[in-house]
C-alpha cells in the first residue's frame, strides 16, 4: 500500500474554490485503477487543506501522476494561484 498527500494553503475564497473543484474531481480519482480510498480535510482556521490518497501500490500512483487527471488538478491549482505540495510514502501499517 502507498499513501500520497497533497496539501495547499490559500485564502478562504481559494479554499472554497478548491473544495468545489474537488467535489467533482475526487470521485473520478477514486475510479482510477489501484486507488483504495481518498480523504480530504480542511483546516479553515489555519488556511490550509489536505487530500490523502491510499493506493494499492506505487505503480498506481505513477500511473495517476502520468495521466490527464493529475494535469487537470495542476491546471486548476495554477489557474487559481494555489501551489500544492505532493508527497508519497509506502505504508508501514497495515503492511
N, C-alpha and C positions, 0 to 999 in steps of 0.2 A: 504494500500500500504506500501511497505517496500523498503528501499534503502540500497544497500551494496556498499562499496568502497574497492577496492584492490589497494594498492599503493606500489611502489617499486622504488628503486634507482639503478643506475648502470652506468657503463662506456658507452660511445656511442656504442660500439660493443655489449654490453649486451642488451641495449635498442633496438638496431636494431634486435637482435635475438628474443627478446620478441615480437616486432612488427610483425615479420614474423610468429611466433607461433600463435599470436592472430588473424591473418588474417584467419586462418582455425578454430581456437578454438571458437571465438565469434559467428560466425553463428550457430555453433552447440549448444552453450549455449542458444542462442535466441530461439531455438526449445524446450527447457525444459518447462514442464508444469508450468504455473504460471509466466513465465518471460514476462514482458511487453516490456522492451527495454534495450539495452545495449549501453554504450557510452565509448569511450576510447580516452584519450588525452595524448599527450607528451609535456614535457617542457624540450627540449634539453639543453637550457641554464642553467637549474637547475639540469640536470641529473636524472630526475625522470619521472614517468608516472603513470596514474591512470585509473582504469576501474570502471565505475559506472554501477550497475545493478538495474533496477526497477522491483520489483516483485509484484504480486497481494497481497501476504500475506506472513507472516513469515514462514508458513509451506512450501511454495515453496522454500524458502532459505534453510530450514533444509533439505529438500529432495535433493537439489543440493549438499549441503555440506556433505551429507552421501553417495553420488554416485561416480561413476567411473570418471565422467568428472572433478570434482574438484581434484581427485587424480592425474589425468593426468597433470593438471596445476601445482600442487605442486611438482610433479616429475620433470617437466620442470624447475621450479624455483630452485630446489635442484641441478639438473644436471648442471645448468648454474650459480650457486652461486648468485642467485637473491632472497634474502629474501624479503618477501612481508608482508605487514600489511593488515589484513582484519578486517573490522568493518561493522556493520549494525545497522540501526535505522528505527523505524516506521516513515513514512512521516506524518508531521503535516499538510502540504498543498501540493496538494489538499487532502482533507480527504476522 
